[in-house]
């Protein structure tokens, strides 16, 4: 009887040691304690139109109960992402990228029984920005060369608002106009004036005097 009484304290100590060891062992098993819980949220982000993965898209995880930001990550070149170390709870995520509208995925549940949640494909659409209409105005160059001729654009000359065609020709290369208004081309007055594609019967200089500069 005395031997039994003496052994009782040792049995109590041994039981306490076994209980502590068992608790420590369970604490170290993955998924059995929040300290070592490693839930994950994964998925892929794609362009909704071109079906191409979007790299460096932002993934932000929020807790549903208070909309607190919990964690986040970015997508890889394949558009994939994995958010790790997510504790049990209900979450929603937001996927965003520059030039695209942000998209949310709701009601993502992480539990000890199902620690991994895969949200699938998240398609982002390009952001459409309304801008005011613009008007593009093109101007012809002052001098252009074609296969059989040289074309002089006189529309930007100030003389087109008044005077005659001779006043316009005063600023055209290779054309000389004397003080009396006689026109010569490369020093020769022997040239033909065409009006609407037809030669005129008038003297070239006289015909040019009768053509308003605005025409």
C-alpha positions as CSV (number, residue, x, y, z in Angstrom):
1,X,0.0,0.0,0.0
2,X,2.8,2.4,0.8
3,X,4.5,1.5,-2.5
4,X,1.3,2.4,-4.4
5,X,1.0,5.7,-2.5
6,X,4.6,6.6,-3.3
7,X,4.0,5.9,-7.0
8,X,0.9,8.1,-7.4
9,X,2.9,11.4,-7.6
10,X,5.0,9.9,-10.3
11,X,2.0,8.8,-12.2
12,X,0.4,12.3,-12.0
13,X,3.6,13.9,-13.3
14,X,3.9,11.3,-16.1
15,X,0.3,11.9,-17.1
16,X,0.9,15.7,-17.2
17,X,3.9,15.2,-19.4
18,X,2.0,12.9,-21.8
19,X,-0.9,15.5,-22.0
20,X,1.5,18.3,-22.8
21,X,3.3,16.3,-25.4
22,X,0.0,15.3,-27.1
23,X,-1.2,18.9,-27.2
24,X,2.1,20.0,-28.7
25,X,1.9,17.3,-31.3
26,X,-1.6,18.4,-32.4
27,X,-0.5,22.0,-32.5
28,X,2.2,21.2,-34.9
29,X,0.0,19.3,-37.4
30,X,-1.0,21.5,-40.4
31,X,-4.6,22.6,-40.3
32,X,-5.2,21.7,-36.7
33,X,-4.3,25.1,-35.2
34,X,-4.8,28.7,-36.5
35,X,-1.1,29.4,-35.8
36,X,-0.1,26.9,-38.5
37,X,-3.2,27.2,-40.8
38,X,-2.4,27.9,-44.4
39,X,-5.5,28.5,-46.4
40,X,-5.1,29.7,-50.0
41,X,-7.1,31.6,-52.6
42,X,-6.1,31.1,-56.2
43,X,-7.3,32.0,-59.8
44,X,-6.3,33.5,-63.1
45,X,-6.9,37.0,-64.6
46,X,-7.6,37.4,-68.3
47,X,-8.5,40.1,-70.8
48,X,-12.2,39.7,-71.5
49,X,-11.9,40.5,-75.2
50,X,-8.6,39.0,-76.3
51,X,-8.6,36.1,-73.9
52,X,-4.9,36.9,-73.0
53,X,-3.5,36.6,-69.5
54,X,-2.8,39.9,-67.6
55,X,0.5,40.0,-65.8
56,X,1.0,42.2,-62.7
57,X,-2.7,42.5,-62.0
58,X,-3.4,43.5,-58.4
59,X,-5.3,41.0,-56.2
60,X,-6.6,42.4,-52.9
61,X,-8.3,40.2,-50.3
62,X,-10.9,41.7,-48.0
63,X,-12.8,40.2,-45.0
64,X,-16.5,40.3,-45.6
65,X,-17.6,41.1,-42.0
66,X,-15.8,44.5,-41.9
67,X,-14.4,45.0,-45.4
68,X,-10.9,45.0,-43.9
69,X,-8.0,44.5,-46.3
70,X,-6.3,41.2,-45.2
71,X,-3.6,40.5,-47.8
72,X,-2.9,40.6,-51.5
73,X,-0.6,39.6,-54.3
74,X,-0.1,40.1,-58.1
75,X,-0.5,37.8,-61.1
76,X,2.4,36.1,-62.8
77,X,3.1,36.0,-66.6
78,X,0.4,33.4,-67.0
79,X,-2.1,35.6,-65.2
80,X,-2.2,33.2,-62.3
81,X,-2.2,34.1,-58.6
82,X,-2.1,32.3,-55.2
83,X,-2.8,34.1,-52.0
84,X,-1.4,32.1,-49.0
85,X,-1.7,32.1,-45.2
86,X,-5.4,32.9,-45.3
87,X,-7.2,32.1,-42.0
88,X,-10.7,30.6,-41.9
89,X,-13.4,33.0,-42.7
90,X,-15.4,34.6,-45.5
91,X,-13.7,36.9,-48.0
92,X,-14.1,38.7,-51.2
93,X,-11.3,39.8,-53.6
94,X,-10.8,42.6,-56.1
95,X,-8.8,42.2,-59.3
96,X,-7.6,45.4,-61.0
97,X,-5.1,46.6,-63.6
98,X,-4.3,49.9,-65.2
99,X,-6.7,50.7,-68.0
100,X,-9.2,48.0,-66.9
101,X,-12.4,48.1,-64.7
102,X,-12.0,46.5,-61.3
103,X,-13.9,43.2,-60.8
104,X,-14.9,41.6,-57.5
105,X,-15.4,37.9,-56.6
106,X,-17.6,37.5,-53.5
107,X,-18.4,34.9,-50.9
108,X,-15.1,33.1,-50.8
109,X,-15.1,30.7,-47.8
110,X,-12.0,29.3,-46.2
111,X,-12.6,26.5,-43.6
112,X,-10.4,23.9,-41.9
113,X,-12.2,21.3,-43.9
114,X,-11.7,23.2,-47.2
115,X,-8.7,25.5,-46.8
116,X,-8.1,26.0,-50.5
117,X,-10.5,28.2,-52.6
118,X,-10.1,28.4,-56.4
119,X,-12.1,31.3,-57.9
120,X,-11.4,30.3,-61.5
121,X,-11.0,32.8,-64.4
122,X,-11.5,36.5,-63.7
123,X,-12.1,38.5,-66.9
124,X,-11.3,42.2,-66.9
125,X,-12.7,44.5,-69.5
126,X,-10.8,47.5,-70.8
127,X,-12.0,50.8,-69.4
128,X,-13.9,53.0,-71.9
129,X,-13.2,56.7,-71.6
130,X,-15.4,59.2,-73.4
131,X,-13.5,62.1,-74.9
132,X,-14.7,65.1,-76.8
133,X,-14.5,64.9,-80.6
134,X,-11.3,66.1,-82.3
135,X,-10.9,67.6,-85.7
136,X,-7.8,66.8,-87.7
137,X,-6.9,69.3,-90.4
138,X,-4.3,68.4,-93.0
139,X,-2.5,70.9,-95.2
140,X,-0.9,70.3,-98.5
141,X,2.8,71.0,-98.8
142,X,3.7,74.2,-100.7
143,X,5.5,72.3,-103.4
144,X,5.1,68.7,-104.6
145,X,6.7,66.8,-107.5
146,X,4.8,64.4,-109.7
147,X,6.1,62.2,-112.6
148,X,5.4,64.8,-115.3
149,X,5.0,68.1,-113.4
150,X,5.7,70.2,-110.4
151,X,2.6,71.3,-108.4
152,X,2.7,74.6,-106.4
153,X,0.0,74.9,-103.7
154,X,-0.8,78.6,-103.4
155,X,-3.7,78.3,-101.0
156,X,-1.7,79.5,-98.0
157,X,-0.4,82.6,-99.8
158,X,-1.8,85.9,-98.5
159,X,-2.2,87.1,-102.1
160,X,-5.0,84.6,-102.7
161,X,-7.5,87.0,-101.0
162,X,-7.0,89.7,-103.6
163,X,-5.4,90.4,-106.9
164,X,-5.0,88.1,-109.9
165,X,-3.2,84.9,-110.8
166,X,-0.2,87.0,-111.7
167,X,0.1,88.2,-108.1
168,X,0.1,84.6,-107.0
169,X,2.8,83.6,-109.5
170,X,5.2,86.3,-108.2
171,X,6.1,84.0,-105.3
172,X,6.3,80.8,-107.4
173,X,9.8,79.4,-108.1
174,X,11.0,79.5,-111.7
175,X,8.3,82.1,-112.6
176,X,9.3,85.7,-113.2
177,X,6.9,88.6,-113.4
178,X,8.2,92.0,-114.6
179,X,7.0,95.4,-113.6
180,X,4.4,95.4,-116.4
181,X,3.0,92.1,-115.3
182,X,4.4,90.0,-118.1
183,X,5.0,86.4,-117.0
184,X,8.0,84.3,-118.1
185,X,8.8,80.7,-117.2
186,X,12.5,80.1,-116.7
187,X,13.1,83.2,-118.8
188,X,10.8,82.3,-121.7
189,X,7.4,83.9,-122.4
190,X,6.6,81.0,-124.8
191,X,4.3,78.9,-122.6
192,X,0.6,77.8,-122.6
193,X,-2.0,78.5,-120.0
194,X,-4.6,75.8,-119.6
195,X,-8.0,76.7,-118.1
196,X,-10.0,73.7,-117.0
197,X,-7.6,71.5,-118.9
198,X,-8.0,73.4,-122.2
199,X,-5.5,75.9,-123.8
200,X,-6.7,79.5,-123.9
201,X,-6.6,81.5,-127.1
202,X,-5.5,84.6,-125.1
203,X,-2.0,85.7,-124.5
204,X,-0.7,83.8,-121.4
205,X,-0.1,87.0,-119.4
206,X,-3.5,88.5,-120.4
207,X,-5.2,85.2,-119.5
208,X,-3.5,85.2,-116.1
209,X,-4.5,88.8,-115.4
210,X,-8.2,87.9,-115.8
211,X,-8.1,85.0,-113.4
212,X,-8.8,86.1,-109.8
213,X,-6.3,85.0,-107.2
214,X,-9.1,83.3,-105.2
215,X,-9.6,80.8,-108.0
